[in-house]
């Protein structure tokens, strides 16, 4: 078991879950439901097959690296 791979997976999951919870709070989710949303999203992320999990990470982290200003 490669501990660095597990650490990277956990760090990626934490960042993704935090961003989705932050977005949900911004659009009006009651703060008392934030932990529930985090648990649900984490569960979905962990239980899906690896190829779908990779697609979820890519979709969640796509950003414009050099925006034109």
Secondary structure, DSSP 4 states (H G I P E B T S, - for coil): --HHHHHHHHHHHHHHHHHHHHHHHHTT--GGGHHHHHHHHHHHHHHS-HHHHHHHHHHHH---TT---
